[in-house]
Amino acid sequence: MRRTMILFGGIAVLALLLIPATSGASGSAGVRPQTAGSTAEEINQGKQIYAQSCASCHGPNPNGPSEYSTVPSLRDVGGAAAVDWAVRTGRMPYSSTKGPAIARGKPKFNEQQTRALALYVGQAVGDTLIPEVDAAKGDVAKGQQLYAQACAACHGMSGAGSALGGENIAPTMLGVSPLDVAEAIKIGPGQMPPGGGIPNYTPTDAQSIQNVNDIAAYVQALNTNNLNRGGAPIGGKGPVPEGFVAWVIGLGLLVLVIRWLGTRH
């Protein structure tokens, strides 16, 4: 009986380990007004924030080299959209110069401060564009097709995210906002290519904007609708955890039942 209880406890622990936290950090549900212009006051505020919170790693001049080989120069990351995406989602300022800054967190600046910082850096590197996006104008079915072609290989069709090898990770799409999607497609953070794999992508092109709207609509559907048709999704991680459940937990329970039946005689 004692060995049986230990085995039951081990199976229970394994089952709990298969339930990932796929809810993700909560992203804003709406779309923030796009960066259309700037004022001298905003630029000056952004400059001060940059000097206090960014320059020690990225260098005193956003358009110049960074202070560390592991830290990219801001002239190469995607302009204002990259700053807005990284700061608004809590990825920056980063606490270390080592490792990829991919995990979402609590933003350290408010919306107005984030806008000012994005404007300052965008102006310094010559790219102040924040991409246009409106998930309400997107087609979920078309977005699903585009997502399957350009995003699912790394992020998974369920948006659960996946490890890509080494320190590279495709983060979960659960909890992200339409603006997160549009900015990530424009800048291509981490191992993601600029344009997100969308054919002939240009952030100001009408067809590209519609494609982004479609993908944003599908990602929004992942966050609001249950697209799993029956069964426990196990975080949407695919066949590996499903096979683990079938072989380890399922087979383990079968062995326990056989042992229990054997003790009755």
Backbone torsions as a table, in degrees:
resi	resn	phi	psi	omega
1	MET	NA	-40.9	-179.5
2	ARG	-62.9	-44.4	178.7
3	ARG	-63.5	-37.6	179.0
4	THR	-63.6	-42.8	179.6
5	MET	-65.5	-38.2	177.8
6	ILE	-63.6	-40.8	179.3
7	LEU	-65.5	-42.0	176.3
8	PHE	-59.6	-43.1	179.7
9	GLY	-62.9	-40.4	177.5
10	GLY	-62.8	-41.3	178.6
11	ILE	-65.2	-39.1	179.1
12	ALA	-63.3	-41.6	178.4
13	VAL	-63.2	-43.7	178.4
14	LEU	-61.2	-39.3	179.5
15	ALA	-64.0	-40.3	179.0
16	LEU	-65.7	-36.1	179.9
17	LEU	-67.1	-19.8	-178.9
18	LEU	-85.2	-2.3	-178.5
19	ILE	-100.9	92.4	-177.1
20	PRO	-77.9	160.2	176.1
21	ALA	-84.5	85.0	-175.0
22	THR	-92.7	1.5	-179.4
23	SER	-68.8	-27.2	176.8
24	GLY	71.4	171.1	174.9
25	ALA	-74.0	140.6	-174.6
26	SER	-72.2	130.3	176.8
27	GLY	-101.9	161.9	179.3
28	SER	-65.9	137.3	-175.6
29	ALA	-75.9	-31.3	-176.7
30	GLY	-93.0	-177.2	179.2
31	VAL	-111.8	121.3	-179.3
32	ARG	-69.4	145.5	176.1
33	PRO	-52.5	139.7	-174.7
34	GLN	-74.7	153.6	178.8
35	THR	-74.7	103.9	-175.4
36	ALA	-108.1	-19.0	-178.1
37	GLY	-162.4	-173.1	-178.5
38	SER	-151.9	160.4	174.1
39	THR	-123.8	159.9	179.7
40	ALA	-61.3	-35.3	179.8
41	GLU	-65.8	-43.4	178.5
42	GLU	-63.9	-44.9	-179.8
43	ILE	-60.8	-41.4	179.6
44	ASN	-65.8	-40.2	177.1
45	GLN	-63.5	-43.6	178.4
46	GLY	-61.9	-37.6	178.3
47	LYS	-63.4	-41.3	179.2
48	GLN	-66.5	-42.9	178.6
49	ILE	-63.1	-41.0	179.7
50	TYR	-61.7	-45.4	-178.6
51	ALA	-62.5	-36.6	-176.8
52	GLN	-80.0	-35.9	-167.8
53	SER	-119.8	-11.6	-173.4
54	CYS	-124.3	-33.4	-170.3
55	ALA	-64.1	-28.7	-177.0
56	SER	-63.4	-25.4	177.9
57	CYS	-106.5	-45.1	-174.1
58	HIS	-88.4	-4.6	179.0
59	GLY	96.1	155.7	-176.5
60	PRO	-65.1	-25.0	179.5
61	ASN	-114.1	117.6	-179.2
62	PRO	-56.7	-26.8	-178.4
63	ASN	-90.4	3.5	-179.7
64	GLY	-107.4	-171.1	-179.2
65	PRO	-72.0	155.9	177.0
66	SER	-82.5	172.7	-178.2
67	GLU	-84.5	-16.4	-176.7
68	TYR	-131.4	148.1	179.6
69	SER	-67.2	-24.0	-179.1
70	THR	-88.8	-1.7	-179.1
71	VAL	-111.0	126.2	-178.3
72	PRO	-73.9	151.5	170.7
73	SER	-72.6	139.7	-177.4
74	LEU	-69.8	-11.1	176.6
75	ARG	-73.8	-12.7	-174.2
76	ASP	-110.5	-1.2	-169.0
77	VAL	-101.3	-13.6	177.4
78	GLY	127.6	15.8	172.8
79	GLY	69.2	-147.7	-176.0
80	ALA	-59.9	-36.3	-179.2
81	ALA	-62.8	-39.4	179.9
82	ALA	-66.5	-42.6	179.0
83	VAL	-64.7	-46.2	-179.9
84	ASP	-60.2	-45.6	-179.4
85	TRP	-62.1	-47.6	-175.1
86	ALA	-70.1	-39.8	-176.7
87	VAL	-79.5	-42.5	-177.1
88	ARG	-66.3	-31.0	179.6
89	THR	-92.4	6.9	175.4
90	GLY	77.6	12.5	178.1
91	ARG	-77.8	-26.0	178.6
92	MET	-133.4	151.2	-0.4
93	PRO	-65.7	144.1	-175.9
94	TYR	-95.0	147.3	-175.5
95	SER	-84.3	-9.9	-177.8
96	SER	-144.8	154.4	177.5
97	THR	-90.0	-0.7	-178.3
98	LYS	-110.0	143.7	176.3
99	GLY	85.6	159.2	-179.5
100	PRO	-77.6	135.6	178.2
101	ALA	-92.2	82.5	-174.7
102	ILE	-114.4	-15.9	-174.9
103	ALA	-82.0	130.0	175.1
104	ARG	-67.8	153.7	178.7
105	GLY	-153.1	-170.0	178.9
106	LYS	-78.4	127.5	-179.9
107	PRO	-59.5	141.5	-179.6
108	LYS	-95.0	-12.8	178.0
109	PHE	-123.0	153.4	176.4
110	ASN	-79.6	177.5	-174.2
111	GLU	-61.5	-41.9	-177.8
112	GLN	-67.8	-40.7	178.0
113	GLN	-66.0	-39.5	178.3
114	THR	-63.6	-42.4	177.9
115	ARG	-61.5	-44.7	-178.8
116	ALA	-62.2	-43.3	179.9
117	LEU	-65.0	-42.6	179.5
118	ALA	-63.8	-39.9	178.7
119	LEU	-63.8	-44.4	-178.3
120	TYR	-62.6	-49.5	-179.3
121	VAL	-66.5	-42.1	179.6
122	GLY	-59.8	-41.5	178.3
123	GLN	-67.4	-38.3	-178.2
124	ALA	-66.0	-36.5	-176.8
125	VAL	-98.4	-3.5	176.5
126	GLY	83.4	26.7	178.0
127	ASP	-147.2	92.1	-178.0
128	THR	-97.4	8.5	-173.7
129	LEU	-75.7	126.4	166.3
130	ILE	-104.1	121.7	-172.1
131	PRO	-64.6	149.1	179.1
132	GLU	-82.0	139.1	177.5
133	VAL	-156.6	141.3	175.1
134	ASP	-150.6	100.8	-176.4
135	ALA	-62.8	-26.0	179.7
136	ALA	-65.2	-23.7	178.4
137	LYS	-91.9	0.9	-178.0
138	GLY	-88.1	158.0	176.3
139	ASP	-105.5	116.6	-174.9
140	VAL	-62.5	-40.9	-179.0
141	ALA	-64.0	-45.4	177.5
142	LYS	-66.8	-37.0	178.2
143	GLY	-63.6	-35.8	177.1
144	GLN	-64.0	-40.4	178.9
145	GLN	-65.7	-45.5	179.3
146	LEU	-64.9	-40.9	179.3
147	TYR	-62.9	-41.5	179.3
148	ALA	-62.2	-36.2	-177.7
149	GLN	-77.9	-39.8	-169.3
150	ALA	-107.6	-22.0	-169.1
151	CYS	-122.5	-32.8	-168.7
152	ALA	-64.4	-28.8	-178.0
153	ALA	-58.2	-31.8	-179.9
154	CYS	-105.1	-46.8	-174.3
155	HIS	-86.6	-13.8	-177.5
156	GLY	81.3	146.6	-179.4
157	MET	-62.7	-27.0	179.4
158	SER	-84.8	-7.0	-178.7
159	GLY	78.1	13.7	-176.2
160	ALA	-72.6	-19.4	-177.5
161	GLY	84.1	168.9	-176.1
162	SER	-163.8	152.6	171.6
163	ALA	-76.6	135.4	-177.2
164	LEU	-104.4	-0.3	-177.5
165	GLY	109.8	141.1	-177.5
166	GLY	64.6	-133.4	178.3
167	GLU	-97.6	8.0	-176.7
168	ASN	-88.5	128.2	-178.0
169	ILE	-137.0	135.0	170.3
170	ALA	-90.0	108.2	-173.7
171	PRO	-67.4	161.3	178.8
172	THR	-62.6	148.0	175.8
173	MET	-94.5	-0.9	179.9
174	LEU	-81.1	124.9	-178.4
175	GLY	97.9	2.9	-179.3
176	VAL	-93.3	158.0	179.0
177	SER	-99.9	164.3	175.8
178	PRO	-55.7	-37.1	179.7
179	LEU	-67.0	-35.9	174.7
180	ASP	-56.9	-45.3	-178.4
181	VAL	-62.6	-48.9	-176.7
182	ALA	-63.2	-43.3	-178.6
183	GLU	-69.0	-40.1	179.1
184	ALA	-64.0	-39.2	177.8
185	ILE	-63.2	-41.5	-178.7
186	LYS	-65.8	-45.8	-169.5
187	ILE	-92.3	-27.1	-177.5
188	GLY	64.9	65.9	-178.7
189	PRO	-70.5	152.3	177.3
190	GLY	61.1	-129.7	-179.6
191	GLN	-84.8	-3.8	-179.7
192	MET	-75.6	131.2	-179.7
193	PRO	-76.0	147.2	173.0
194	PRO	-54.8	133.8	-174.7
195	GLY	94.0	-10.5	174.4
196	GLY	62.4	17.2	-178.8
197	GLY	84.3	4.3	177.6
198	ILE	-76.2	126.9	-178.2
199	PRO	-60.0	133.7	174.6
200	ASN	56.5	37.9	-177.7
201	TYR	-72.7	132.0	170.0
202	THR	-140.8	125.7	-171.0
203	PRO	-61.1	-20.4	-179.2
204	THR	-104.1	-0.3	-179.7
205	ASP	-79.5	137.1	-176.0
206	ALA	-59.8	-42.1	-179.3
207	GLN	-68.5	-39.0	177.5
208	SER	-64.7	-40.8	178.1
209	ILE	-62.0	-41.1	178.2
210	GLN	-65.9	-39.3	177.0
211	ASN	-61.6	-41.0	177.8
212	VAL	-65.7	-41.3	176.3
213	ASN	-58.6	-41.6	-179.7
214	ASP	-64.1	-46.2	179.4
215	ILE	-65.0	-41.2	178.5
216	ALA	-62.4	-36.8	178.3
217	ALA	-64.9	-40.5	178.6
218	TYR	-67.1	-43.5	178.7
219	VAL	-62.8	-38.7	177.1
220	GLN	-64.0	-37.1	177.1
221	ALA	-64.5	-36.9	176.7
222	LEU	-60.9	-32.8	-177.2
223	ASN	-83.9	-20.1	-173.8
224	THR	-115.5	-20.5	-176.5
225	ASN	-118.6	150.2	174.3
226	ASN	-88.3	102.2	-177.4
227	LEU	-93.2	4.3	177.7
228	ASN	-86.3	122.0	-176.7
229	ARG	-96.0	82.7	175.4
230	GLY	87.1	149.4	177.3
231	GLY	79.9	165.2	176.6
232	ALA	-81.6	125.1	-175.4
233	PRO	-72.5	-18.7	-178.3
234	ILE	51.8	45.2	177.3
235	GLY	74.9	5.7	-179.4
236	GLY	66.7	24.8	-174.1
237	LYS	-81.8	-7.9	174.2
238	GLY	100.8	-160.8	-169.2
239	PRO	-72.1	-22.5	-177.4
240	VAL	-65.4	-55.6	177.5
241	PRO	-65.4	-31.2	177.7
242	GLU	-64.6	-42.0	176.4
243	GLY	-66.1	-35.1	177.8
244	PHE	-62.6	-43.6	178.0
245	VAL	-61.2	-44.8	-176.5
246	ALA	-64.1	-44.4	-173.5
247	TRP	-86.2	-46.8	-174.5
248	VAL	-81.9	-56.6	-176.9
249	ILE	-73.4	-48.2	-178.8
250	GLY	-62.2	-47.9	179.9
251	LEU	-67.1	-36.2	177.9
252	GLY	-62.8	-43.0	177.5
253	LEU	-64.0	-38.6	178.8
254	LEU	-62.9	-41.4	177.5
255	VAL	-62.5	-41.3	179.2
256	LEU	-62.2	-42.4	179.3
257	VAL	-62.7	-42.2	179.3
258	ILE	-63.4	-42.7	178.4
259	ARG	-63.5	-40.8	180.0
260	TRP	-65.0	-41.6	177.8
261	LEU	-63.5	-36.6	-178.9
262	GLY	-67.8	-29.4	-179.1
263	THR	-79.4	-9.3	-178.4
264	ARG	-81.9	-8.2	-178.0
265	HIS	-113.4	NA	NA
